[in-house]
Amino acid sequence: MSFYTSLSGLNAAQTDLNVTSNNIANANTVGFKSSRAEFGDLISSSALQASSSVVGSGTRLKAISQEFSQGSVEGTSRTLDLMLGGQGFFVTKAPGAGGQVSYTRNGSFTPLGNGDVVDAAGNAVQVLPVDPLGNVTATGLGALQSLHIPATNGDPKATSNIDLSMNFPSDADLPADRPQFAAPNTYTFNPKDPNSYNNATSITVYDAAGNAIPATVYYVRTSSTATGSTWDAYTFVGDKQVDPNGGTAGAPLQLSFDTNGTLTSPAAAQAYSSVTPTGAVAPLSITLDYGSATKQGAFAFSTVNSDQDGTTTGKFDNLTIDPKGLVTASYSDGSSIALGKIAVANFNNPDGLHQAGNTTWTASGDSGPPTIGEAGIDGRGTVASGELEGSNVDLTAELVNLISAERNLQANAKAIDTDKQMVSSIINMQ
């Protein structure tokens, strides 16, 4: 009898050692929760047996329970390193239709080349759908979506209007004042020769596919009289010059100012001829408006305002995640979109979750079904971006447990050895 009692103690001590060793081995595992072995004594008695004469029959393993207390905080520089401050679990889903849904406290997530965000095992991070303002539109297990970061955002639009407001200096020289154009030489505008124009300004425009094309306007002061002055504006889109509609090919647009420096001509926006610069997928037809803010006076040449109505496709720029789990992607065109809110799951009995490895758990009958919603609501923890939750293993306590388990193992082994000697002695008495 005592042999089997001690054997059960030996097995229990071995289990305790295994659990403690597993805790120590995962002391640096992100999101790991320590476990403990729970034992119960074995009693074999009958209803008529006196309670004072009952002798125990050893021990048995009742359960290996987990401690879901908060782990240590580990700061990182990655936006997709997430930590839940408080109760709850991140939700992930295995690839493919009907993939296994699992739950984890390990928020170390990574974007793939196709934009999907996954954990180290390739399970997709789950989010709740949101409207453009970031408000959750549906909750629950059936509403979950895999987090995906689009590489681009928006549709391209070809530029059709340019607004320019300029300051022109009233003391700018004329071509005839420059030695290289003095008689008998004649003046010729050349965009490659800085001496053939006074100043230039550039703006980026876009074709129908969103391709960026530089548009440059070169300004040449052509006259200065008692009644005002004039400037020629040569406009190029890419490598092609555009001409005022109805004007001579290669001719500039003339800007006229009165003695007060007010722009008198053109009086309205000027439409230019259609042009297809090298690299453009389709012709561009542009209207340029200098507006009433364009002046000439005693100041340096400068651009007061420069704007155009074309757009390109925005390229992914960065990602932000707020404490409520709202994931927002920003793009190079200045736009941003809400991609969803990180789903957080709670359970009535987290201790009943089934361990699935890789610091993940799956729901079971003991845990109950998950209640899934957004972070910071109904007892769910908040999301911290750029942080990870370390293991909650207390190494000092585990080392003490290790010593205790080793002592128990040796004591039970000694009891078995003692029982063996007693049996041997009894046999030798016969």
C-alpha positions in Angstrom: 0.0 0.0 0.0 2.7 2.5 1.0 4.6 1.7 -2.1 1.8 2.9 -4.4 1.2 5.9 -2.1 4.8 7.0 -2.5 4.6 6.3 -6.2 1.7 8.7 -6.6 3.8 11.3 -4.6 6.7 10.6 -6.9 4.6 11.2 -10.0 3.1 14.3 -8.5 6.6 15.7 -7.7 7.7 14.9 -11.3 4.6 16.8 -12.6 5.4 19.7 -10.4 8.9 19.8 -11.7 7.7 19.7 -15.3 5.3 22.6 -14.7 8.0 24.7 -12.9 10.6 23.9 -15.6 8.1 25.0 -18.3 7.5 28.3 -16.5 11.3 28.9 -16.2 11.9 28.0 -19.8 9.3 30.6 -20.9 10.4 33.4 -18.6 11.2 35.5 -21.7 8.3 34.4 -23.9 6.1 37.4 -24.8 2.6 37.0 -23.6 3.3 33.8 -21.7 1.2 33.0 -18.6 2.7 30.9 -15.8 1.1 27.7 -14.7 0.8 25.8 -11.4 0.1 22.2 -10.7 -2.8 21.6 -8.3 -3.0 18.3 -6.4 -5.6 16.5 -4.3 -5.3 13.7 -1.8 -6.7 10.2 -2.4 -8.9 8.7 0.3 -10.1 5.1 0.2 -12.8 4.4 2.9 -16.2 2.8 3.4 -19.3 4.4 4.9 -18.9 2.2 8.0 -15.3 2.9 8.5 -14.4 5.1 11.5 -13.2 8.5 10.4 -10.3 8.3 12.8 -8.9 5.3 11.1 -8.9 6.5 7.5 -5.4 6.5 5.9 -4.7 8.4 2.7 -3.8 6.6 -0.4 -1.6 9.2 -2.0 -2.1 12.2 -4.3 -3.4 12.9 -7.7 -3.2 15.8 -10.2 -6.4 17.8 -10.1 -5.5 20.5 -12.6 -2.8 22.6 -14.2 -4.1 26.1 -13.9 -2.8 29.3 -15.4 -2.2 32.6 -13.8 -3.6 35.4 -16.1 -2.1 38.3 -14.2 -0.6 41.2 -16.1 3.0 40.6 -17.4 5.8 43.1 -17.5 5.8 46.0 -20.0 8.5 45.8 -22.7 8.8 49.0 -24.8 9.6 48.7 -28.5 9.7 51.1 -31.5 7.2 49.1 -33.7 3.7 50.4 -34.2 2.3 46.8 -34.6 3.8 45.7 -31.3 0.6 45.8 -29.1 -0.1 45.2 -25.5 -3.4 44.9 -23.7 -3.5 46.9 -20.5 -6.1 45.0 -18.5 -8.3 42.0 -19.3 -8.9 40.4 -22.6 -7.2 38.7 -25.5 -6.2 39.6 -29.0 -8.1 37.6 -31.6 -6.3 35.8 -34.5 -7.5 33.5 -37.2 -5.7 30.8 -39.1 -5.4 31.1 -42.9 -8.1 29.7 -45.2 -11.9 29.3 -45.1 -13.0 28.2 -41.7 -9.6 28.7 -40.1 -9.2 28.2 -36.3 -9.9 31.3 -34.2 -7.5 31.6 -31.3 -6.8 34.1 -28.6 -3.5 35.5 -27.4 -1.8 38.1 -25.2 1.2 38.2 -27.5 0.7 41.3 -29.5 3.8 41.0 -31.7 2.3 41.4 -35.2 3.9 41.8 -38.6 2.6 43.0 -42.0 3.1 40.7 -45.0 4.0 41.9 -48.5 0.3 41.7 -49.5 -0.7 44.0 -46.6 -2.2 41.3 -44.3 -1.1 41.6 -40.7 -0.3 38.3 -38.9 1.3 36.9 -35.9 4.5 34.8 -35.9 2.5 31.7 -36.7 0.8 33.3 -39.8 -2.6 33.8 -38.1 -4.4 36.9 -39.2 -5.1 39.7 -36.7 -8.8 40.3 -36.4 -10.5 43.7 -36.2 -14.0 45.0 -35.9 -15.4 46.9 -38.9 -15.7 50.7 -38.6 -17.2 53.6 -40.6 -15.0 56.4 -42.0 -15.1 58.2 -38.7 -13.8 55.1 -36.8 -17.0 54.1 -35.1 -17.6 50.4 -34.8 -20.4 49.2 -37.0 -20.7 45.6 -35.8 -19.5 43.4 -33.0 -19.3 39.7 -32.2 -17.4 36.8 -33.6 -19.3 36.9 -36.9 -18.4 40.5 -37.5 -14.6 40.0 -37.4 -12.4 40.9 -40.3 -8.7 40.3 -40.9 -6.6 43.4 -40.7 -5.3 44.5 -44.1 -3.2 47.5 -44.9 -3.8 48.7 -48.5 -0.7 49.8 -50.3 -2.5 52.7 -52.1 -5.5 54.8 -51.5 -7.7 57.0 -53.7 -8.2 57.3 -57.5 -5.9 59.5 -59.6 -7.3 62.6 -61.3 -5.7 64.5 -64.1 -4.9 68.2 -63.5 -7.2 70.6 -65.3 -6.8 73.8 -63.3 -3.8 75.6 -61.9 -4.0 78.7 -59.6 -0.9 80.8 -59.3 -0.5 84.1 -57.4 2.9 85.8 -58.0 4.9 88.8 -56.9 6.9 90.4 -59.8 9.7 92.9 -59.1 9.2 96.3 -60.7 12.9 96.8 -61.2 13.6 93.6 -63.2 15.8 94.1 -66.2 14.8 93.7 -69.9 16.4 91.3 -72.3 17.9 94.2 -74.2 19.7 95.3 -71.0 21.8 92.1 -71.1 25.1 92.2 -72.9 24.6 88.9 -74.7 21.5 90.2 -76.4 22.9 93.6 -77.3 22.9 94.6 -81.0 23.6 93.0 -83.4 22.6 90.0 -81.4 18.9 89.2 -81.2 17.0 88.0 -78.1 15.7 84.4 -78.1 14.0 82.7 -75.2 15.5 79.3 -74.3 14.4 77.4 -71.1 17.8 75.9 -70.9 19.5 79.3 -70.8 18.9 81.1 -67.4 20.1 84.3 -69.0 17.1 84.3 -71.4 14.5 84.7 -68.6 14.2 86.6 -65.4 12.6 84.0 -63.1 10.7 80.7 -63.1 8.3 78.8 -60.9 7.3 75.1 -60.9 4.4 73.1 -59.7 3.7 69.3 -60.0 0.7 68.3 -62.0 -0.8 64.8 -62.7 -2.0 62.9 -65.7 -5.0 60.5 -65.7 -3.0 57.7 -64.2 -1.7 59.8 -61.4 1.8 60.2 -62.8 3.6 63.3 -61.5 4.7 65.7 -64.2 6.5 69.0 -63.5 4.9 72.2 -64.9 7.2 75.2 -65.1 6.5 78.8 -66.1 9.4 81.0 -67.2 8.9 84.8 -66.9 10.6 87.4 -69.1 10.0 91.1 -68.5 9.5 92.5 -72.0 8.6 96.2 -71.6 8.6 99.1 -69.0 6.8 102.3 -69.9 5.1 105.2 -68.1 1.8 103.4 -68.3 3.0 100.0 -66.9 5.0 97.0 -67.9 4.5 93.6 -69.5 5.9 90.1 -68.9 5.9 87.1 -71.1 5.0 83.7 -69.5 6.2 80.6 -71.2 4.5 77.5 -69.8 5.9 74.0 -70.1 4.2 70.8 -69.0 7.0 68.2 -68.8 9.1 68.6 -71.9 6.3 70.2 -74.0 5.3 73.8 -74.2 1.6 74.7 -73.9 0.2 77.6 -75.9 -2.7 79.9 -75.0 -5.7 78.6 -77.0 -6.0 80.6 -80.2 -2.4 81.8 -79.9 0.5 81.2 -82.1 2.4 77.9 -81.5 5.3 78.6 -79.2 4.0 82.0 -78.2 3.9 83.1 -74.6 1.0 84.4 -72.5 1.5 88.1 -71.9 0.9 89.5 -68.4 0.2 93.3 -68.3 0.5 95.5 -65.2 -0.6 99.1 -64.7 1.4 101.8 -62.9 0.0 100.6 -59.6 1.2 97.1 -60.1 -2.2 95.6 -60.7 -2.6 92.8 -63.2 -4.8 94.1 -66.0 -4.3 91.2 -68.5 -5.3 88.5 -68.8 -8.5 89.4 -66.9 -9.6 85.8 -66.6 -8.2 82.3 -66.4 -6.4 81.3 -69.5 -7.1 77.9 -71.2 -4.0 76.3 -72.8 -3.8 73.9 -75.8 -3.9 70.2 -75.1 -0.5 68.6 -74.8 0.9 65.1 -74.1 4.3 65.4 -72.4 6.7 62.4 -72.5 5.6 59.9 -69.8 2.0 61.0 -69.7 -0.7 58.3 -70.5 -3.2 60.9 -72.0 -3.3 64.5 -73.1 -3.6 67.2 -70.5 -5.8 70.3 -71.0 -5.0 72.9 -68.4 -6.5 76.2 -67.4 -4.1 78.6 -65.6 -5.5 81.5 -63.4 -3.2 84.2 -62.0 -6.0 85.8 -60.0 -6.2 89.2 -58.4 -3.4 88.4 -55.9 -0.7 88.6 -58.6 1.1 92.0 -58.2 4.1 93.9 -59.5 6.0 96.2 -57.1 9.1 96.9 -55.1 9.6 93.4 -53.8 11.5 90.3 -54.9 10.1 87.7 -57.2 8.1 85.1 -55.2 5.2 82.7 -55.4 2.4 83.7 -53.1 0.1 80.8 -53.8 0.5 77.6 -55.9 -2.3 75.1 -56.3 -3.7 72.6 -58.7 -6.7 70.2 -58.8 -5.0 66.9 -59.9 -4.4 64.0 -57.6 -2.3 60.9 -57.6 -2.8 57.5 -55.9 -1.6 57.8 -52.3 1.1 55.5 -51.3 1.1 54.0 -47.8 3.1 56.2 -45.5 2.5 55.2 -41.8 0.2 53.4 -39.4 -1.2 54.6 -36.0 -3.2 52.7 -33.4 -4.9 54.5 -30.6 -5.7 53.2 -27.0 -9.2 52.1 -28.2 -7.6 50.0 -30.9 -8.5 52.1 -33.9 -6.1 51.4 -36.7 -5.5 54.3 -39.1 -3.4 54.2 -42.3 -2.0 57.5 -43.7 -0.9 57.9 -47.3 1.5 60.1 -49.3 -1.3 62.2 -50.8 -2.4 63.4 -47.3 -5.4 61.1 -47.1 -6.0 58.6 -44.3 -8.4 55.7 -43.8 -9.7 53.9 -40.7 -9.0 50.1 -41.2 -10.8 48.8 -38.2 -10.6 48.5 -34.4 -8.5 45.7 -32.8 -10.9 43.1 -31.6 -10.6 42.2 -27.9 -12.2 39.0 -26.5 -13.2 38.3 -22.9 -14.3 35.1 -21.3 -16.4 34.3 -18.2 -13.7 31.7 -17.2 -10.3 32.4 -18.7 -8.9 29.5 -16.7 -11.0 27.1 -18.8 -9.3 28.1 -22.1 -7.5 25.4 -23.9 -3.8 26.0 -24.5 -2.9 25.7 -28.2 0.8 26.5 -28.1 2.7 29.6 -29.3 1.1 31.5 -26.4 -2.4 31.1 -27.9 -5.6 29.6 -26.5 -8.8 28.4 -27.9 -12.3 28.5 -26.4 -13.7 25.5 -24.6 -16.8 24.4 -22.8 -15.1 25.4 -19.5 -14.2 28.9 -20.7 -17.5 29.7 -22.2 -18.0 31.5 -25.5 -16.0 34.7 -26.1 -17.6 38.2 -25.8 -15.9 40.2 -28.5 -15.9 44.0 -28.7 -13.7 47.1 -28.7 -10.9 47.9 -26.3 -11.6 50.0 -23.2 -15.3 49.0 -23.0 -17.2 46.5 -20.8 -14.1 45.6 -18.8 -11.8 45.0 -21.7 -8.3 46.4 -21.5 -6.9 49.3 -23.6 -4.4 48.9 -26.4 -0.9 50.3 -26.2 1.1 50.6 -29.4 4.8 50.2 -29.3 4.7 47.9 -26.3 4.6 44.2 -25.6 3.5 42.2 -22.6 6.3 40.1 -21.2 5.9 36.8 -19.3 4.4 37.0 -15.9 6.7 34.3 -14.6 8.3 35.2 -11.2 11.7 33.6 -11.5 12.5 33.8 -7.8 9.2 32.0 -6.9 9.8 29.4 -9.5 13.3 28.6 -8.2 11.9 28.1 -4.8 9.2 25.8 -6.3 12.0 24.0 -8.1 13.8 23.3 -4.8 10.5 22.2 -3.1 9.6 19.9 -6.0 13.1 18.3 -6.0 12.8 17.8 -2.2 9.4 16.1 -2.5 10.8 13.9 -5.3 13.7 12.8 -3.1 11.4 12.2 -0.1 9.0 10.0 -2.0 11.8 8.1 -3.6 13.2 7.6 -0.1 9.8 6.3 1.1 9.7 3.8 -1.7 13.2 2.6 -0.8 12.2 2.3 2.8 9.1 0.3 1.9 11.3 -2.0 -0.2 13.7 -2.6 2.7 10.7 -3.4 5.0 9.3 -5.9 2.6 12.8 -7.5 2.1 13.2 -7.8 5.9 9.8 -9.4 6.3 10.6 -12.0 3.6 13.9 -12.8 5.2 12.2 -13.5 8.5 10.4 -16.6 7.0 
